[in-house]
Amino acid sequence: MNHLKIELLTLFPKMFEGPFQESLIEKAQTKGLIQITIHNLRDFSEDKHHQVDDKPFGGGAGMVLKLEPVFNALKTLGALSSDGDKIKESNSPWVVYLSPQGENFSQKKALELSNKTRLILICGHYEGMDERAMDWIDEEISIGDYVLTGGEIPAMVLTDAIARLIPGVVKEWDSIVHDSFFSSKLDYSHYTRPQKFLEKEVPEVLISGNHQEIDEWRKKDSLSKTLKKRPDLLDQNYSNEPA
């Protein structure tokens, strides 16, 4: 059974208190399926005022995250040697930097990251991070083509999406493999009681008891919804297509 350790480097640790203490994420931590540790990047600053940012060389608006706190944090967490070299061992953490310039996050990427044993998520801020620190990053990820006030919310998104793919976090794995985006199609339509409401009825096949016909209906409905809403997904190559 997978055990995933996620460590977050942030300037605002309190932002994570609510999201990670509720719902499936809280239960997954209680069960020991995932371990989430939040580190304040300011604790790794060598400045007496715990400053982690400075003005950019060449002038311009905004501030830039400094090299030293990032280096100290990654060295302390076992990602870097004292010389600044990446430590490449089986239990070395995979370092992800959350920034608008990264690769767009996807369900496929979430599945890939869920197979890691240790992740360090660095929450970007200001005008970004000193470019020299990018040599220490394994992957740069964005949650969309827009800009937020910082990388904390993207880090929450990654953590939630990744954690639910750890076996045991979601009670029924079958519900995972039929999620939208797990394959190249959207999820099929779902219905529950009452069977009829304001003249709107549940498709009869779903109450027929014929499981073969229900499976066929769901496959067709999934394809129909994908063609209508997200036809671009059908052109994508997914390695995690459910059987």
Backbone bond lengths (Angstrom), bond angles and torsions (degrees), N, CA, C in turn:
res aa  C-N    CA-C-N  psi(-1)  N-CA   C-N-CA  omega(-1)  CA-C   N-CA-C  phi
1 M - - - 1.466 - - 1.521 109.43 -
2 N 1.333 115.99 133.30 1.466 120.86 -179.70 1.531 111.66 -63.91
3 H 1.317 114.84 140.71 1.462 120.64 168.68 1.511 105.84 -127.95
4 L 1.301 116.74 116.06 1.456 121.24 -175.11 1.519 110.53 -109.58
5 K 1.318 115.11 130.48 1.463 120.96 176.14 1.522 108.31 -106.83
6 I 1.325 116.40 121.71 1.458 122.35 179.34 1.519 109.02 -116.57
7 E 1.326 116.41 123.69 1.460 121.40 178.85 1.527 108.72 -118.13
8 L 1.311 115.56 130.53 1.458 120.78 -176.24 1.516 110.41 -112.30
9 L 1.330 115.43 132.29 1.461 122.14 174.47 1.517 107.76 -104.93
10 T 1.315 116.81 117.30 1.454 121.25 -171.55 1.523 111.45 -144.51
11 L 1.321 115.71 157.26 1.463 121.07 172.33 1.516 111.50 -91.10
12 F 1.331 116.87 -10.80 1.461 121.07 -175.34 1.535 110.87 -134.25
13 P 1.328 117.52 73.51 1.475 121.99 -176.11 1.527 113.78 -57.83
14 K 1.338 117.83 -32.67 1.464 119.80 -175.77 1.527 112.63 -66.75
15 M 1.331 117.32 -18.47 1.453 119.62 178.93 1.527 112.13 -63.59
16 F 1.324 116.91 -22.04 1.467 120.91 -175.95 1.520 113.51 -93.27
17 E 1.322 117.47 -6.15 1.460 119.91 -173.39 1.523 113.12 -62.63
18 G 1.318 118.50 -43.73 1.458 120.57 -179.01 1.513 114.08 -72.87
19 P 1.346 118.06 -55.62 1.465 120.27 -174.51 1.527 114.98 -58.30
20 F 1.317 117.02 -33.10 1.462 119.17 -176.16 1.524 113.13 -94.49
21 Q 1.318 117.21 5.39 1.463 121.05 178.75 1.516 111.61 -116.57
22 E 1.324 116.35 20.86 1.460 121.53 -179.39 1.529 110.26 -136.35
23 S 1.322 115.73 162.95 1.457 124.03 167.67 1.529 112.76 55.76
24 L 1.343 116.32 -148.78 1.463 121.77 -173.48 1.524 113.02 -65.89
25 I 1.330 117.35 -30.26 1.462 119.63 -179.51 1.522 110.54 -65.22
26 E 1.327 116.36 -42.68 1.469 120.27 177.86 1.527 110.13 -64.66
27 K 1.327 117.47 -42.75 1.470 121.05 -179.90 1.525 111.24 -65.20
28 A 1.317 117.10 -39.02 1.461 120.90 179.55 1.527 111.24 -63.48
29 Q 1.329 116.47 -37.42 1.466 119.45 176.97 1.524 111.07 -68.70
30 T 1.327 116.03 -40.55 1.467 120.52 179.04 1.526 110.85 -62.00
31 K 1.326 116.12 -38.14 1.471 121.07 -179.91 1.528 112.51 -76.66
32 G 1.316 116.67 -11.22 1.457 120.25 -178.40 1.516 113.85 80.87
33 L 1.338 117.40 16.30 1.466 121.00 179.67 1.525 111.31 -78.35
34 I 1.313 116.13 -33.07 1.459 121.24 174.58 1.524 108.88 -136.05
35 Q 1.311 114.87 153.51 1.466 121.08 175.77 1.517 107.87 -127.22
36 I 1.313 116.68 120.30 1.461 121.32 -178.69 1.525 108.78 -112.30
37 T 1.321 116.32 123.16 1.465 122.19 178.26 1.520 108.67 -122.77
38 I 1.320 115.93 131.78 1.461 121.13 -177.50 1.522 109.33 -110.38
39 H 1.320 116.11 125.05 1.465 121.98 -179.33 1.527 109.54 -114.77
40 N 1.314 115.47 134.68 1.456 120.98 174.86 1.525 108.13 -83.29
41 L 1.322 115.98 118.42 1.464 120.37 -177.64 1.526 111.55 -59.31
42 R 1.328 117.23 -27.48 1.461 120.43 -179.96 1.535 111.85 -64.98
43 D 1.322 116.94 -24.49 1.467 120.19 179.13 1.526 112.07 -67.67
44 F 1.321 116.91 -15.49 1.459 121.05 -178.26 1.526 111.85 -103.34
45 S 1.344 116.11 7.27 1.458 120.35 178.61 1.521 110.33 -80.22
46 E 1.328 116.18 143.06 1.473 120.90 177.21 1.528 110.81 -92.63
47 D 1.308 116.57 -2.33 1.462 122.24 179.30 1.531 109.37 -79.97
48 K 1.336 117.31 139.19 1.469 120.15 -177.11 1.518 112.29 -64.39
49 H 1.325 117.18 -21.08 1.461 121.47 177.49 1.535 111.65 -97.09
50 H 1.335 115.88 7.54 1.473 122.43 -179.45 1.525 112.02 58.89
51 Q 1.333 115.97 34.93 1.453 120.24 178.53 1.522 109.98 -73.85
52 V 1.324 116.48 137.22 1.469 120.63 -178.88 1.530 111.99 -121.43
53 D 1.332 117.60 1.83 1.452 120.63 -177.22 1.528 110.17 -132.57
54 D 1.319 115.85 161.41 1.461 120.62 178.54 1.527 108.80 -155.27
55 K 1.338 115.99 168.67 1.457 121.38 -179.86 1.525 109.85 -70.62
56 P 1.325 117.40 146.95 1.475 120.16 -179.14 1.524 112.21 -75.54
57 F 1.329 116.05 142.27 1.459 120.30 170.34 1.523 108.23 -62.26
58 G 1.327 116.11 141.79 1.460 120.58 179.75 1.515 113.08 90.07
59 G 1.337 116.43 -4.27 1.445 120.07 179.27 1.515 112.92 80.70
60 G 1.305 115.77 -179.08 1.460 120.91 -178.96 1.511 111.35 117.79
61 A 1.330 115.12 168.96 1.468 121.04 -177.22 1.521 111.23 -76.48
62 G 1.330 114.50 155.45 1.451 120.46 171.58 1.515 114.51 82.94
63 M 1.339 113.56 -178.75 1.455 122.06 -179.09 1.532 108.79 -123.17
64 V 1.338 115.37 167.43 1.469 121.43 -177.47 1.522 108.97 -129.63
65 L 1.341 116.98 137.62 1.456 120.58 175.38 1.525 109.71 -65.20
66 K 1.328 115.69 132.43 1.453 122.15 -175.19 1.537 111.76 -77.74
67 L 1.331 114.64 157.98 1.460 121.46 179.36 1.526 113.30 -68.10
68 E 1.345 116.22 -46.83 1.463 119.96 -168.63 1.530 114.14 -57.55
69 P 1.343 120.06 -48.25 1.466 118.47 -179.52 1.527 112.71 -62.30
70 V 1.329 116.59 -37.65 1.469 120.07 178.86 1.522 109.98 -65.53
71 F 1.323 116.46 -45.22 1.462 120.94 178.65 1.526 111.18 -60.75
72 N 1.339 116.30 -48.45 1.468 120.07 -178.66 1.527 111.68 -60.67
73 A 1.327 116.17 -39.91 1.459 120.23 -179.72 1.527 110.98 -66.36
74 L 1.326 116.61 -47.68 1.463 120.00 -178.28 1.519 111.96 -67.05
75 K 1.328 116.95 -33.21 1.467 120.06 175.86 1.519 110.07 -67.92
76 T 1.327 117.23 -45.14 1.465 121.58 -179.86 1.527 111.68 -62.35
77 L 1.333 116.54 -35.79 1.465 121.13 -177.15 1.526 112.87 -87.99
78 G 1.317 116.80 4.72 1.461 119.93 172.52 1.504 116.03 85.53
79 A 1.329 117.16 18.69 1.466 119.50 179.06 1.525 112.25 -95.65
80 L 1.362 116.56 -23.19 1.456 121.80 -177.36 1.517 111.42 -129.60
81 S 1.325 114.86 150.88 1.459 120.08 171.50 1.527 108.84 -84.57
82 S 1.312 116.99 173.96 1.466 121.23 179.14 1.519 111.79 -64.61
83 D 1.352 116.49 -20.85 1.459 121.19 178.76 1.518 112.10 -88.38
84 G 1.327 117.28 -1.40 1.454 120.46 -179.80 1.520 114.09 87.16
85 D 1.341 116.52 11.46 1.462 119.83 178.26 1.525 109.89 -86.77
86 K 1.332 115.81 145.58 1.457 120.03 176.52 1.524 109.75 -67.55
87 I 1.326 115.87 132.96 1.461 120.78 175.71 1.521 107.94 -86.89
88 K 1.327 115.67 119.20 1.463 120.72 -176.06 1.523 110.05 -112.27
89 E 1.316 114.85 83.74 1.457 121.93 176.41 1.526 108.50 -126.30
90 S 1.324 116.27 167.08 1.469 120.34 -175.25 1.528 112.66 -60.30
91 N 1.321 116.78 -31.01 1.467 120.23 -178.44 1.525 113.01 -103.14
92 S 1.335 116.99 12.66 1.462 120.12 179.03 1.525 110.00 -70.56
93 P 1.327 117.83 142.31 1.470 120.07 -179.30 1.522 112.49 -71.90
94 W 1.322 115.49 147.72 1.461 122.84 173.78 1.526 106.85 -92.32
95 V 1.324 117.70 122.17 1.456 122.26 -170.91 1.529 110.39 -99.21
96 V 1.340 115.11 122.39 1.467 122.02 -179.49 1.528 108.77 -117.26
97 Y 1.319 115.63 131.25 1.466 121.28 176.80 1.518 108.09 -107.25
98 L 1.341 116.83 123.39 1.467 121.97 179.67 1.516 108.92 -88.02
99 S 1.334 115.98 115.02 1.462 120.22 -179.47 1.522 109.48 -154.28
100 P 1.349 118.26 155.60 1.464 121.04 179.55 1.527 113.08 -63.98
101 Q 1.334 117.64 -16.24 1.458 120.95 -176.69 1.522 113.04 -89.07
102 G 1.331 116.95 -2.71 1.457 119.99 -175.78 1.510 114.54 -80.17
103 E 1.322 115.29 176.15 1.461 122.37 174.34 1.521 109.11 -64.43
104 N 1.336 116.67 138.68 1.456 120.04 179.12 1.526 110.83 -64.53
105 F 1.313 115.42 131.13 1.462 122.26 -178.79 1.523 110.15 -68.79
106 S 1.329 116.28 147.04 1.460 121.81 -179.03 1.524 109.67 -147.98
107 Q 1.320 115.96 168.41 1.458 120.51 176.84 1.529 110.43 -63.12
108 K 1.312 115.77 -36.88 1.461 119.91 178.02 1.528 110.96 -62.38
109 K 1.324 116.55 -41.54 1.468 120.30 177.68 1.528 110.74 -67.32
110 A 1.334 116.86 -38.17 1.472 120.01 177.30 1.521 110.82 -60.08
111 L 1.335 116.81 -42.60 1.462 120.67 178.91 1.524 110.61 -63.79
112 E 1.323 116.30 -41.46 1.465 120.46 178.50 1.532 111.17 -61.12
113 L 1.329 116.57 -45.33 1.462 120.16 -178.23 1.527 112.04 -71.31
114 S 1.339 117.40 -26.72 1.466 120.44 179.69 1.525 111.54 -67.95
115 N 1.329 117.32 -16.39 1.464 121.15 178.61 1.526 112.76 -89.30
116 K 1.325 116.88 -1.23 1.463 120.84 173.91 1.530 108.71 -78.27
117 T 1.316 116.57 162.37 1.469 120.15 175.70 1.527 111.75 -100.13
118 R 1.342 116.68 -28.36 1.464 120.50 178.78 1.522 109.71 -140.17
119 L 1.321 115.57 132.56 1.463 121.87 176.31 1.523 109.38 -126.05
120 I 1.316 116.53 138.46 1.462 121.78 168.31 1.525 106.87 -114.96
121 L 1.322 116.85 121.14 1.454 121.89 178.75 1.521 108.82 -107.13
122 I 1.317 116.71 117.35 1.463 121.69 179.30 1.525 108.66 -98.27
123 C 1.318 116.48 120.75 1.461 121.97 -178.73 1.531 109.69 -84.29
124 G 1.315 116.14 112.17 1.452 120.10 -179.49 1.524 112.10 -68.71
125 H 1.333 115.40 158.24 1.472 121.29 178.93 1.520 110.34 -154.24
126 Y 1.321 113.97 168.78 1.466 122.68 175.52 1.534 111.04 56.73
127 E 1.340 116.86 -135.70 1.465 120.89 178.23 1.524 111.43 -85.53
128 G 1.328 115.32 5.63 1.460 119.71 -178.96 1.517 110.78 117.68
129 M 1.317 114.60 -164.60 1.458 122.12 -175.50 1.530 109.08 -111.07
130 D 1.322 116.66 148.51 1.462 120.77 174.69 1.534 108.13 -46.75
131 E 1.321 116.80 124.91 1.468 121.59 -171.62 1.528 112.79 -58.81
132 R 1.323 117.27 -25.95 1.461 119.83 -179.43 1.527 111.96 -65.56
133 A 1.342 116.73 -24.05 1.461 120.45 178.89 1.524 112.13 -71.56
134 M 1.336 117.31 -16.35 1.456 120.07 -178.77 1.531 111.77 -64.73
135 D 1.326 117.27 -19.59 1.465 119.89 175.73 1.530 111.68 -65.32
136 W 1.321 116.95 -18.51 1.463 120.78 -178.06 1.526 112.51 -97.45
137 I 1.334 116.15 -0.85 1.462 121.28 -175.62 1.531 110.11 -96.69
138 D 1.322 116.37 133.41 1.463 120.15 176.26 1.521 111.80 -83.72
139 E 1.322 116.18 -30.31 1.456 119.52 -174.44 1.521 110.50 -158.45
140 E 1.324 116.10 138.42 1.461 122.27 177.01 1.523 108.02 -112.18
141 I 1.334 116.85 125.18 1.466 120.81 -173.15 1.523 110.68 -128.86
142 S 1.332 115.01 141.12 1.464 123.74 174.73 1.519 108.26 -120.16
143 I 1.335 117.14 151.29 1.467 118.99 175.60 1.530 111.34 -99.84
144 G 1.329 117.03 9.45 1.453 119.18 177.34 1.517 111.47 158.15
145 D 1.304 115.37 164.59 1.459 120.86 -177.32 1.519 111.59 -85.32
146 Y 1.312 114.90 66.76 1.461 123.14 175.54 1.516 107.33 -156.87
147 V 1.320 117.45 168.76 1.465 120.85 -174.95 1.522 110.01 -117.81
148 L 1.330 116.51 131.49 1.456 123.35 176.74 1.522 109.41 -105.54
149 T 1.328 116.35 176.65 1.464 119.89 179.79 1.526 112.09 -72.29
150 G 1.321 117.60 -16.78 1.448 120.80 179.52 1.515 110.91 -177.11
151 G 1.327 116.33 178.35 1.460 121.42 -175.82 1.512 115.06 -87.87
152 E 1.342 117.69 5.27 1.466 119.33 -177.46 1.531 112.84 -65.52
153 I 1.332 116.79 -48.15 1.468 119.29 -179.90 1.526 110.95 -64.47
154 P 1.339 120.38 -44.21 1.462 119.21 173.03 1.537 113.00 -57.00
155 A 1.324 117.69 -38.04 1.466 120.42 178.62 1.528 110.94 -64.41
156 M 1.337 116.20 -37.06 1.472 119.95 175.56 1.520 110.55 -63.97
157 V 1.334 115.89 -42.08 1.460 120.74 -179.60 1.530 110.14 -61.40
158 L 1.321 117.16 -48.30 1.459 120.72 179.52 1.522 111.04 -60.84
159 T 1.325 116.10 -46.33 1.462 120.04 -177.89 1.519 111.52 -59.83
160 D 1.333 116.35 -45.04 1.468 120.75 -179.56 1.527 111.29 -64.53
161 A 1.333 116.47 -48.16 1.465 120.95 -177.78 1.523 111.94 -64.27
162 I 1.326 116.31 -38.55 1.465 120.76 -179.38 1.515 111.31 -73.24
163 A 1.330 116.48 -45.46 1.462 121.23 -174.83 1.527 112.44 -60.32
164 R 1.338 117.21 -39.57 1.459 119.02 -176.52 1.525 112.30 -70.06
165 L 1.335 117.54 -10.35 1.460 121.35 176.98 1.523 112.91 -91.41
166 I 1.337 115.97 -3.86 1.464 119.90 174.34 1.530 108.24 -77.03
167 P 1.327 118.83 122.57 1.469 120.34 -179.72 1.526 112.19 -52.27
168 G 1.319 115.41 129.92 1.452 121.16 179.74 1.510 113.48 103.75
169 V 1.345 117.11 -20.74 1.472 119.96 179.51 1.524 109.34 -71.09
170 V 1.324 116.27 -50.81 1.462 121.34 171.77 1.521 107.22 -93.53
171 K 1.321 117.23 131.62 1.458 122.37 -171.36 1.513 112.80 -56.17
172 E 1.341 117.82 -46.41 1.458 121.24 -176.01 1.535 109.90 -111.86
173 W 1.328 116.47 112.55 1.458 121.00 -179.26 1.522 111.31 -62.45
174 D 1.328 117.61 -28.34 1.459 121.09 179.70 1.528 111.42 -59.97
175 S 1.328 116.44 -31.70 1.464 118.90 178.91 1.521 111.05 -71.53
176 I 1.338 117.30 -24.62 1.461 121.72 178.08 1.527 110.54 -72.39
177 V 1.336 116.75 -47.39 1.456 119.79 -173.19 1.526 112.32 -71.33
178 H 1.335 117.65 -13.50 1.454 120.07 175.90 1.526 112.56 -103.46
179 D 1.324 117.10 6.60 1.455 120.37 175.58 1.522 110.86 -60.76
180 S 1.324 115.34 153.25 1.462 119.17 168.86 1.526 108.76 -58.03
181 F 1.344 115.42 139.64 1.456 124.06 175.94 1.521 114.08 77.98
182 F 1.357 119.05 -11.46 1.464 117.57 176.65 1.522 108.86 -66.00
183 S 1.326 116.00 -38.28 1.459 121.58 171.53 1.527 107.13 -110.66
184 S 1.332 116.28 -164.61 1.464 120.14 -179.02 1.524 112.15 -85.79
185 K 1.318 116.88 16.52 1.470 120.54 -179.20 1.526 110.67 -133.66
186 L 1.337 114.96 159.77 1.456 120.51 174.51 1.524 109.78 -78.38
187 D 1.305 116.35 161.01 1.461 121.62 178.07 1.532 109.90 -65.14
188 Y 1.327 115.84 151.95 1.464 120.35 176.54 1.529 110.56 -75.01
189 S 1.327 116.88 167.73 1.468 122.48 -178.57 1.519 111.08 -71.73
190 H 1.327 115.74 146.73 1.467 121.69 -179.98 1.526 109.87 -121.36
191 Y 1.333 115.65 147.13 1.465 122.12 179.32 1.521 109.34 -138.93
192 T 1.341 115.84 154.16 1.459 120.28 175.17 1.532 108.83 -147.09
193 R 1.321 117.53 -177.92 1.468 121.12 -178.35 1.533 111.22 -65.03
194 P 1.354 117.44 147.58 1.469 128.08 4.66 1.532 112.05 -79.56
195 Q 1.316 115.90 157.27 1.458 121.36 -178.71 1.525 111.81 -67.17
196 K 1.341 116.09 -29.88 1.455 120.88 179.20 1.515 108.91 -135.98
197 F 1.348 116.86 132.91 1.458 121.41 -179.86 1.521 108.41 -148.11
198 L 1.335 116.58 120.78 1.469 122.01 -179.40 1.534 111.20 51.11
199 E 1.306 114.96 46.43 1.473 122.54 179.12 1.528 113.69 67.79
200 K 1.323 116.54 7.15 1.469 120.01 176.87 1.525 108.02 -97.59
201 E 1.330 116.85 121.10 1.455 121.27 -174.44 1.525 111.80 -112.74
202 V 1.310 114.75 153.89 1.454 122.09 174.38 1.530 108.19 -73.13
203 P 1.336 119.34 138.82 1.464 120.46 176.05 1.533 111.36 -51.74
204 E 1.291 115.51 132.27 1.467 120.81 -171.31 1.523 112.89 -61.17
205 V 1.326 116.53 -32.66 1.460 119.10 -177.88 1.526 111.79 -59.75
206 L 1.344 116.92 -30.72 1.465 120.40 -176.14 1.526 112.78 -73.02
207 I 1.315 117.13 -15.23 1.468 119.80 177.72 1.526 110.79 -112.87
208 S 1.342 116.23 13.68 1.466 120.99 -178.06 1.518 112.75 -79.31
209 G 1.336 115.97 -25.27 1.464 119.31 -176.28 1.516 112.75 83.99
210 N 1.317 118.82 -3.48 1.457 123.08 179.56 1.534 108.43 -89.15
211 H 1.320 116.67 99.96 1.462 121.13 -172.01 1.527 112.74 -67.91
212 Q 1.327 116.91 -31.38 1.454 119.33 178.12 1.531 110.42 -66.39
213 E 1.316 116.17 -44.47 1.460 120.24 178.25 1.527 111.43 -66.76
214 I 1.325 116.39 -36.29 1.464 120.28 177.41 1.529 110.19 -63.52
215 D 1.338 117.63 -44.36 1.464 121.34 178.34 1.520 111.20 -60.88
216 E 1.332 116.48 -42.49 1.463 120.23 179.64 1.523 110.70 -65.20
217 W 1.332 116.61 -41.63 1.467 120.53 179.15 1.523 110.23 -61.86
218 R 1.321 116.21 -42.54 1.461 120.26 -178.23 1.524 111.66 -66.07
219 K 1.330 117.40 -39.38 1.466 120.10 177.80 1.527 110.73 -62.99
220 K 1.333 116.05 -44.03 1.462 120.28 179.78 1.527 110.72 -66.45
221 D 1.339 116.75 -40.44 1.462 120.52 -179.54 1.530 110.54 -66.35
222 S 1.326 116.10 -39.82 1.464 120.60 177.56 1.519 110.53 -60.90
223 L 1.312 117.12 -45.62 1.459 121.10 179.33 1.529 111.09 -65.25
224 S 1.335 116.53 -41.78 1.455 121.30 -179.97 1.531 111.42 -61.72
225 K 1.330 116.54 -44.47 1.467 120.48 179.76 1.529 111.04 -65.01
226 T 1.330 115.47 -37.68 1.457 119.35 179.94 1.525 111.03 -66.88
227 L 1.331 116.18 -43.70 1.461 120.26 178.45 1.517 111.36 -62.09
228 K 1.321 116.68 -35.40 1.462 121.45 -177.45 1.527 112.05 -78.30
229 K 1.338 116.68 -44.23 1.459 120.52 -171.66 1.532 114.57 -98.60
230 R 1.346 116.51 -40.72 1.462 120.21 -174.23 1.526 111.74 -140.90
231 P 1.332 118.25 63.27 1.470 119.63 -178.58 1.521 113.19 -60.52
232 D 1.335 117.03 -21.66 1.462 120.19 179.66 1.519 112.44 -62.70
233 L 1.345 117.27 -26.19 1.467 120.51 -179.20 1.522 112.30 -63.91
234 L 1.321 116.98 -30.07 1.461 120.88 -176.61 1.522 111.98 -69.50
235 D 1.328 116.78 -16.35 1.466 120.87 178.38 1.520 112.26 -90.92
236 Q 1.342 116.02 -4.39 1.461 119.68 -176.60 1.520 110.46 -91.74
237 N 1.325 114.57 148.64 1.464 120.58 -179.16 1.516 110.34 -98.93
238 Y 1.327 116.68 111.22 1.456 121.26 -178.95 1.520 109.22 -106.41
239 S 1.334 115.68 129.71 1.471 120.76 178.59 1.526 110.65 -87.77
240 N 1.335 118.51 -8.71 1.459 121.63 -175.80 1.525 111.31 -108.59
241 E 1.323 117.25 28.99 1.450 121.81 179.41 1.519 110.02 -60.65
242 P 1.348 119.54 125.28 1.460 120.10 179.33 1.511 111.52 -68.76
243 A 1.319 114.99 150.16 1.466 119.94 -179.07 1.520 110.41 -69.79
